[in-house]
């Protein structure tokens, strides 16, 4: 038997240690590379998701603005709409270029947004030079509007699949991945569902919370008691203090269970006013119709001491109806003074509330008399529209407010709300009314 020398044994041991160290190093490098790849994929997924959502939103906006362009009677509004369409087309083109879809999957869509953007830019320049929208322009706008609506539907269908958990981008890196985007190049024929829950509901209005000005601060204990009283002393079975927040205004935040519903709530430090009430879950046992839910919301506001309020538009989702109310002063609807209530369609209980708009804006207005008559306002409608109702209202615009005639009108197919400035006669806003299975909405 050959004797193994100590030096050989040490050499063998060193070689084993070196091999193990190399293996560990390779494993560490492989793990780091895998981690880096996973991190990169996560970042890319976030980029693709953002671009996809933006594309859906921009196409929906183009569809709406093109339809508005067909019915507006204001040259200024035409310029604004064309500028917005051009911006939306450029944004959609940029986002589509980011998505990993392949050229064949989106070539028709990119071609369309380019055409829509170029047409809008060209027409805006012609109008700025004193021109007008011709019959041929109207035909082009009609075609663009119909195509944008169809593409918006296709994107909406794809978005539904994406939100249901389907990886709609799977395989899009390959040449055969284009079939994943079938709705993009072969649009549907129905109009898109445009979700928007009321006129001017997304307007910030005043930067300060004017309704809270001068009110004394309340303690956390007082805020909790005020919240319990507001929701209903007998209704609240659990309540806990979650902390303080400065968004959107200094407030105390709570979690509670009332009438069997789990909710979160915010109470302002100034005056102890209800800022928001948010339900944690949907409602599956639907027993009430739309009218009953609106009545329950109205009764709730009356019982909580709100003054004259007018309900406008509503929508429902997951067994919960959201109803918009605006304050009224001397029969004039104050759209900035907005309160949103969420009502359970199971039992009519109010389980959600957001009144940031009301707290920002609700102070007595010094309303001036209109400088133009109702008849003069009606004469400012676009030639395609026929009016049905007219009322005075106040609308927000860039932290300012304007007294307007709100004219509900139709072109025979769609409903619109046209806002004519009661002092100047200018068309300040044009909104489309959408009715679907979820309620009455505007965009």
Secondary structure, 3 states (H helix, E strand, C coil): CCCCCHHHHHHHHHHHHHHHHHHHHHHHHHHHHHHHHHHHHHHHHHHHHHHHHHHHHHHHHHHHHHHHHHHCCCHHHHHHHHHHHHHHHHHHHHHHHHCCCCHHHHHHHHHHHHHHHHHHHHHHHHHHCCCCCCHHHHHHHHHHHHHHHHHHHHHHHHHHHHHCCCCCCCCCCCHHHHHHHHHHHCCCCCCCCCCCCCCCCCCCCCCCCHHHCCCCECCHHHHHHHHHHHHCCCCEEEEEEEEEECCCCCEEEEEEEECCEEEEEEEECECCCEEEEEECCCCCCCCCCHHHHHHHHHHHHHHCCCCCEEEEEEEEECCEEEEEEEEEECCEEEEEEEEEEEEECCCCCEEEEECHHHHHHCCCCCCCCCCCCHHHHHHCCCCCCEEEEEEEEEEEECCEEEEEEEEEEECCCCEEEEEEECCCCCEEEEEEEEEECCEEEEC
